[in-house]
Amino acid sequence: MNPLLSRLQPYPFERLRALFASVTPNPEFRAISLGIGEPKHPTPRVITDALNANLSGLATYPATGGTPAFKQACAEWAQRRYGVALDPATQILPVSGTREALFSLAQTVVDPTRSGAKVMSPNPFYQIYEGAALLAGADPLYVPSDPKKNFGLDWSRVTPEQWAQVQLVYVCSPGNPTGAVMTREEWAQLFAWSDQYGFVIAADECYSEIYFGDEPPLGALQVAKELGRTDFKRLVFLTSLSKRSNAPGLRSGFVAGDADVLKQFLLYRTYHGAALSVAVQAASAAAWADEAHVVDNREQYRQKFAAVTPLIASVMDVRLPDAGFYLWAGVPERFNGGDTAFAQALYAQYNVTVLPGSYLARDVDGHNPGAGRVRMALVAETAECVEAAQRIVSFCQTA
């Protein structure tokens, strides 16, 4: 067996199941889970109608590089959203959701024969970043978020010697779990380091269309264009329809950016065998071409967060995130066991599931930046999320 598999750590939800294994939740309450970031709003008809209309595509093998119609729809969306002109033929590829692409990109980019190869990621982070690095033969390098800087990444913790070993940098903006959005200055600095040290940037922006202000979050492609980086050198942007369009089961997204990197990524993917079916690509093209359902989806989240955030904030350290659908809440100090004790007791007493923040992070210099916080995914309908918030308030007031 591949010896690198032994380096993988248990997935957060495996650890959560183990934490709850000996607990019997209070039967007075129906189960409500805020633990998993799986969108629950209905998938819009623009997608299901297009999927049904193109089922004949299941009779043919799909091309790994994607159909012209799919890639054109993605390019037109990127033009509207970020004001960038992408060449559909060379700068866009379909992927089976961002999760698959984030993992396989590392297998393409990382040269494990280079001594000390490193892959950088935020801390806390989406665990695929770590697994992708390890199975590519690299060592993860974690950059902690700074609560004093709106949970932005603390780049000052990275030394020049470490930068010289980095081959791939994962960034997530808006961030999972913090909801933080990178600024123009942060993007510009990261591009400068990429030029200096030669690493590829993987910009995971799957939460970009769920935001609460008037202006959408900045994106890597947008800032690159503003800086005159129209070739998007060493930049790979990743997004999907899972959150934007409530279609996690479609497993559809796209990557865009540096044509040279994507050429090699396409070669890898040809052997990897992750081509999207023609029917899925047709449904996806319809989704990328339609914004009405996205506006409606965003409004549902805005109303939900407006109702839930003040309730949670009355008993926990939390604020409205920049974007995304998570609340990153600080656990009251009286819980001596921190985030895991809080999650376990809340489940036992009120049958509400939240994810301990320490499960989404790694110890660096003896400190886990997720410790003492929990992630709450507000993905269910508003009434259910409000009920969960009310139970959390009661729990914090009486525990």
C-alpha positions as CSV (number, residue, x, y, z in Angstrom):
1,M,0.0,0.0,0.0
2,N,1.0,3.6,-0.5
3,P,3.0,4.5,2.7
4,L,1.9,8.1,2.4
5,L,-1.7,7.1,3.3
6,S,-0.4,6.5,6.9
7,R,0.3,10.3,7.2
8,L,-3.4,11.2,6.7
9,Q,-5.2,12.4,9.8
10,P,-8.8,11.4,10.6
11,Y,-11.4,13.5,8.8
12,P,-13.1,16.1,11.1
13,F,-16.5,14.3,10.8
14,E,-14.9,11.0,11.8
15,R,-13.5,12.7,14.9
16,L,-17.0,14.2,15.6
17,R,-18.6,10.8,15.4
18,A,-16.1,9.4,17.9
19,L,-16.7,12.4,20.2
20,F,-20.5,11.7,20.1
21,A,-20.2,7.9,20.2
22,S,-20.8,7.6,23.9
23,V,-23.5,10.3,24.1
24,T,-27.2,9.9,23.9
25,P,-28.9,13.2,22.9
26,N,-31.8,14.5,24.9
27,P,-34.9,12.9,23.3
28,E,-37.0,16.0,24.0
29,F,-35.4,17.7,21.1
30,R,-35.3,16.7,17.4
31,A,-31.9,16.6,15.9
32,I,-30.5,19.7,14.2
33,S,-27.1,19.6,12.6
34,L,-25.0,22.7,12.0
35,G,-22.0,20.5,11.6
36,I,-21.7,19.9,7.8
37,G,-21.5,22.6,5.2
38,E,-23.9,20.9,2.8
39,P,-26.3,23.3,1.1
40,K,-29.9,22.5,1.9
41,H,-31.8,25.1,-0.2
42,P,-33.6,23.5,-3.2
43,T,-31.7,23.1,-6.4
44,P,-33.1,25.6,-9.0
45,R,-35.2,24.4,-11.9
46,V,-32.8,26.1,-14.4
47,I,-30.4,23.2,-13.5
48,T,-32.8,20.3,-13.2
49,D,-34.6,21.2,-16.4
50,A,-31.3,21.5,-18.4
51,L,-30.1,18.2,-16.9
52,N,-33.3,16.4,-17.9
53,A,-33.2,17.9,-21.4
54,N,-29.7,16.6,-22.0
55,L,-29.8,13.0,-20.7
56,S,-29.0,11.7,-24.1
57,G,-25.5,12.9,-23.3
58,L,-25.1,10.0,-21.0
59,A,-24.7,7.7,-24.0
60,T,-21.3,9.2,-24.9
61,Y,-17.9,9.5,-23.2
62,P,-17.2,13.1,-22.3
63,A,-14.1,14.9,-23.3
64,T,-11.8,15.7,-20.3
65,G,-11.2,19.2,-21.6
66,G,-14.9,20.0,-21.6
67,T,-17.5,21.0,-24.2
68,P,-17.2,24.4,-25.9
69,A,-20.6,25.5,-24.6
70,F,-19.6,24.7,-21.0
71,K,-16.3,26.6,-21.2
72,Q,-17.9,29.5,-23.0
73,A,-20.6,29.8,-20.2
74,C,-17.8,29.8,-17.6
75,A,-15.8,32.4,-19.4
76,E,-18.8,34.7,-19.8
77,W,-19.6,34.3,-16.1
78,A,-16.0,35.2,-15.2
79,Q,-16.3,38.3,-17.4
80,R,-19.5,39.5,-15.7
81,R,-18.3,38.6,-12.2
82,Y,-14.6,39.7,-12.3
83,G,-14.2,41.7,-15.5
84,V,-11.6,39.3,-16.9
85,A,-11.3,37.9,-20.4
86,L,-10.4,34.2,-20.3
87,D,-9.7,32.1,-23.3
88,P,-12.1,29.2,-23.0
89,A,-9.9,26.9,-25.1
90,T,-6.7,27.3,-22.9
91,Q,-7.6,28.9,-19.6
92,I,-10.7,27.0,-18.4
93,L,-11.2,23.3,-17.5
94,P,-14.3,21.6,-16.0
95,V,-13.8,19.8,-12.7
96,S,-15.8,17.5,-10.6
97,G,-16.4,20.1,-7.9
98,T,-13.6,22.1,-6.1
99,R,-12.8,19.2,-3.7
100,E,-11.7,16.9,-6.5
101,A,-9.8,19.7,-8.3
102,L,-8.0,20.9,-5.1
103,F,-6.7,17.5,-4.5
104,S,-5.7,16.6,-8.0
105,L,-4.0,20.0,-8.6
106,A,-1.4,19.2,-6.0
107,Q,-0.6,15.9,-7.7
108,T,0.0,17.9,-10.9
109,V,2.0,20.8,-9.4
110,V,4.2,19.2,-6.7
111,D,7.6,17.8,-7.5
112,P,8.2,15.4,-4.7
113,T,11.8,14.8,-5.8
114,R,12.7,18.3,-4.6
115,S,14.1,18.1,-1.1
116,G,11.8,19.7,1.5
117,A,8.9,20.3,-0.9
118,K,6.1,22.2,1.0
119,V,2.5,23.0,0.3
120,M,1.1,26.0,2.2
121,S,-2.4,26.3,3.5
122,P,-4.4,28.4,6.0
123,N,-4.9,27.2,9.5
124,P,-7.8,26.5,10.2
125,F,-8.4,25.0,6.8
126,Y,-10.3,22.6,4.6
127,Q,-8.7,19.2,5.2
128,I,-8.4,18.4,1.5
129,Y,-5.5,20.9,1.3
130,E,-3.5,18.8,3.9
131,G,-4.4,15.4,2.3
132,A,-3.5,16.6,-1.1
133,A,-0.1,17.8,0.1
134,L,0.7,14.6,1.9
135,L,-0.3,12.3,-0.9
136,A,1.7,14.4,-3.4
137,G,4.8,13.7,-1.3
138,A,5.1,17.2,0.2
139,D,5.0,18.5,3.8
140,P,2.1,20.9,4.8
141,L,3.1,24.3,6.0
142,Y,0.3,26.0,8.0
143,V,-0.3,29.7,8.2
144,P,-2.5,30.6,11.1
145,S,-5.3,33.1,10.9
146,D,-5.2,36.2,13.2
147,P,-8.3,37.0,15.2
148,K,-7.0,40.5,15.6
149,K,-6.9,41.0,11.9
150,N,-10.4,39.8,11.1
151,F,-9.1,36.2,10.8
152,G,-6.8,37.1,7.9
153,L,-3.7,35.0,7.4
154,D,-0.6,35.9,9.4
155,W,2.0,35.8,6.6
156,S,4.6,37.2,9.0
157,R,4.9,33.7,10.5
158,V,6.5,32.4,7.2
159,T,10.3,32.7,6.9
160,P,12.2,33.3,3.6
161,E,13.7,29.8,4.0
162,Q,10.2,28.3,4.1
163,W,9.0,30.4,1.1
164,A,11.9,29.0,-0.9
165,Q,10.6,25.4,-0.3
166,V,6.9,26.1,-1.1
167,Q,5.6,24.8,-4.4
168,L,1.9,25.3,-4.0
169,V,-0.2,27.7,-1.8
170,Y,-3.8,27.1,-1.1
171,V,-5.8,30.1,-0.1
172,C,-9.6,30.1,0.6
173,S,-11.4,33.4,0.2
174,P,-14.0,33.7,1.5
175,G,-12.5,31.4,4.1
176,N,-13.7,28.2,5.5
177,P,-14.4,28.3,8.5
178,T,-13.7,31.9,9.3
179,G,-15.5,33.7,6.4
180,A,-12.6,36.1,6.0
181,V,-12.0,37.7,2.6
182,M,-8.5,38.6,1.3
183,T,-7.8,42.2,0.6
184,R,-6.2,43.7,-2.5
185,E,-3.0,44.2,-0.6
186,E,-2.9,40.6,0.6
187,W,-3.4,39.3,-3.0
188,A,-0.8,41.7,-4.3
189,Q,1.7,40.5,-1.8
190,L,1.0,36.9,-2.5
191,F,1.4,37.4,-6.2
192,A,4.8,39.1,-5.5
193,W,5.9,36.2,-3.4
194,S,4.8,33.8,-6.2
195,D,7.0,35.8,-8.7
196,Q,9.9,35.7,-6.3
197,Y,9.7,32.1,-5.2
198,G,8.0,30.4,-8.2
199,F,5.1,28.7,-6.4
200,V,1.6,28.1,-7.8
201,I,-1.4,29.7,-6.1
202,A,-4.6,27.7,-5.8
203,A,-7.4,30.2,-5.1
204,D,-10.3,28.3,-3.6
205,E,-13.3,30.7,-4.1
206,C,-16.3,28.3,-3.8
207,Y,-18.1,30.6,-1.3
208,S,-17.7,33.8,-3.3
209,E,-21.4,34.2,-4.2
210,I,-22.7,34.1,-0.6
211,Y,-22.0,37.5,0.9
212,F,-23.8,40.1,3.1
213,G,-22.7,43.5,1.9
214,D,-23.5,45.4,-1.3
215,E,-20.2,44.5,-3.0
216,P,-19.2,40.9,-3.8
217,P,-15.9,39.7,-2.4
218,L,-12.7,40.3,-4.3
219,G,-11.4,37.4,-6.3
220,A,-7.9,36.4,-7.4
221,L,-8.6,36.8,-11.1
222,Q,-10.0,40.3,-10.6
223,V,-7.0,41.5,-8.6
224,A,-4.6,39.8,-11.0
225,K,-6.1,41.8,-13.9
226,E,-6.0,45.0,-11.9
227,L,-2.3,44.4,-11.4
228,G,-1.7,43.8,-15.1
229,R,-1.2,40.1,-14.7
230,T,-3.5,39.2,-17.6
231,D,-1.7,35.9,-18.3
232,F,-2.6,34.9,-14.7
233,K,0.9,33.4,-14.3
234,R,1.1,30.6,-11.6
235,L,-2.5,31.3,-10.6
236,V,-5.3,28.7,-10.7
237,F,-8.8,29.9,-9.6
238,L,-11.3,27.2,-8.5
239,T,-15.0,27.5,-8.0
240,S,-18.1,25.3,-8.2
241,L,-21.9,25.2,-8.3
242,S,-22.3,23.5,-5.0
243,K,-22.8,26.6,-2.8
244,R,-23.6,29.2,-5.5
245,S,-26.4,27.1,-7.0
246,N,-27.3,24.6,-4.3
247,A,-26.2,21.7,-6.4
248,P,-23.6,19.8,-4.3
249,G,-24.7,16.5,-5.9
250,L,-24.0,17.7,-9.4
251,R,-20.3,17.7,-8.6
252,S,-19.5,20.4,-11.1
253,G,-17.1,23.3,-11.1
254,F,-14.3,24.8,-13.2
255,V,-10.8,26.0,-12.8
256,A,-9.3,29.0,-14.7
257,G,-6.0,30.8,-14.9
258,D,-2.4,30.1,-16.1
259,A,-2.7,28.3,-19.5
260,D,0.7,26.5,-19.0
261,V,-0.4,25.1,-15.6
262,L,-3.8,24.1,-17.0
263,K,-2.2,22.3,-19.9
264,Q,-0.3,20.1,-17.5
265,F,-3.4,19.8,-15.3
266,L,-5.4,18.6,-18.4
267,L,-2.7,15.9,-19.0
268,Y,-3.0,14.7,-15.5
269,R,-6.8,14.7,-15.6
270,T,-6.8,12.7,-18.9
271,Y,-5.3,9.8,-16.9
272,H,-7.1,10.7,-13.6
273,G,-10.5,10.1,-15.3
274,A,-12.6,12.9,-13.8
275,A,-14.3,14.1,-16.9
276,L,-17.8,15.6,-16.4
277,S,-20.7,14.0,-18.3
278,V,-22.1,15.9,-21.2
279,A,-25.5,16.1,-19.4
280,V,-23.8,17.6,-16.3
281,Q,-21.9,20.1,-18.4
282,A,-25.1,21.2,-20.2
283,A,-26.9,21.7,-16.8
284,S,-23.8,23.5,-15.5
285,A,-23.7,25.9,-18.5
286,A,-27.3,26.8,-17.8
287,A,-26.5,27.5,-14.2
288,W,-23.5,29.7,-14.9
289,A,-25.6,31.7,-17.4
290,D,-28.3,32.4,-14.8
291,E,-28.0,34.9,-11.9
292,A,-31.6,35.1,-10.8
293,H,-31.4,31.9,-8.7
294,V,-28.1,33.1,-7.2
295,V,-29.6,36.4,-6.1
296,D,-32.5,34.5,-4.5
297,N,-30.1,32.1,-2.7
298,R,-28.0,35.0,-1.4
299,E,-31.0,36.7,0.0
300,Q,-32.1,33.6,1.8
301,Y,-28.7,33.5,3.5
302,R,-28.8,37.2,4.3
303,Q,-32.2,36.8,6.0
304,K,-31.0,33.7,7.9
305,F,-27.8,35.3,9.2
306,A,-29.6,38.4,10.2
307,A,-32.0,36.3,12.3
308,V,-29.4,33.9,13.8
309,T,-26.2,36.0,14.3
310,P,-27.6,38.3,17.0
311,L,-29.0,35.4,19.0
312,I,-25.6,33.6,19.0
313,A,-23.7,36.8,19.6
314,S,-25.7,37.3,22.8
315,V,-24.0,34.3,24.4
316,M,-20.8,33.7,22.3
317,D,-18.0,35.6,20.7
318,V,-19.2,35.8,17.1
319,R,-19.9,38.3,14.4
320,L,-21.3,38.4,10.9
321,P,-18.6,36.9,8.6
322,D,-17.4,38.8,5.5
323,A,-19.0,36.0,3.3
324,G,-19.8,32.3,3.2
325,F,-22.3,30.4,5.3
326,Y,-20.5,29.6,8.5
327,L,-20.4,31.3,11.9
328,W,-17.0,31.0,13.6
329,A,-18.0,31.3,17.2
330,G,-15.9,31.5,20.3
331,V,-16.8,29.1,23.1
332,P,-17.5,30.7,26.6
333,E,-14.4,30.5,28.8
334,R,-16.2,28.5,31.5
335,F,-16.1,25.4,29.3
336,N,-12.8,24.0,30.6
337,G,-12.7,21.4,27.8
338,G,-13.0,24.1,25.2
339,D,-14.6,23.5,21.8
340,T,-14.9,19.7,22.1
341,A,-16.5,19.8,25.6
342,F,-18.9,22.5,24.3
343,A,-19.9,20.5,21.2
344,Q,-20.3,17.3,23.2
345,A,-22.4,18.9,25.9
346,L,-24.6,20.8,23.4
347,Y,-25.3,17.6,21.5
348,A,-26.1,15.7,24.7
349,Q,-28.4,18.3,26.2
350,Y,-30.1,20.0,23.2
351,N,-29.4,17.6,20.2
352,V,-27.6,20.3,18.2
353,T,-24.5,19.4,16.3
354,V,-21.6,21.9,15.8
355,L,-18.1,21.2,14.7
356,P,-15.2,21.8,17.1
357,G,-12.8,24.3,15.6
358,S,-9.7,22.4,16.7
359,Y,-10.8,19.6,14.3
360,L,-10.3,22.0,11.4
361,A,-6.8,23.1,12.4
362,R,-3.3,21.9,13.4
363,D,-1.0,22.7,16.3
364,V,1.7,25.2,15.3
365,D,4.3,26.1,18.0
366,G,2.1,24.5,20.6
367,H,-1.1,26.4,19.6
368,N,-4.1,25.2,17.7
369,P,-5.8,28.3,16.1
370,G,-9.2,26.6,16.0
371,A,-9.2,25.7,19.7
372,G,-11.9,27.4,21.7
373,R,-14.1,28.0,18.6
374,V,-16.9,26.0,16.9
375,R,-18.1,26.2,13.3
376,M,-21.8,26.5,12.7
377,A,-23.0,25.8,9.1
378,L,-26.3,27.8,8.6
379,V,-27.3,25.7,5.6
380,A,-30.8,24.5,6.7
381,E,-34.0,26.6,6.3
382,T,-34.2,29.7,8.4
383,A,-36.7,28.3,10.9
384,E,-34.5,25.4,11.7
385,C,-31.4,27.5,12.1
386,V,-33.2,29.9,14.4
387,E,-34.5,27.0,16.5
388,A,-30.9,25.7,16.8
389,A,-29.7,29.2,17.8
390,Q,-32.3,29.4,20.5
391,R,-31.3,26.1,21.9
392,I,-27.6,27.3,21.9
393,V,-28.6,30.4,23.8
394,S,-30.5,28.3,26.4
395,F,-27.5,26.0,26.6
396,C,-25.0,28.8,27.2
397,Q,-27.2,30.5,29.8
398,T,-27.7,27.3,31.8
399,A,-24.6,25.2,31.3
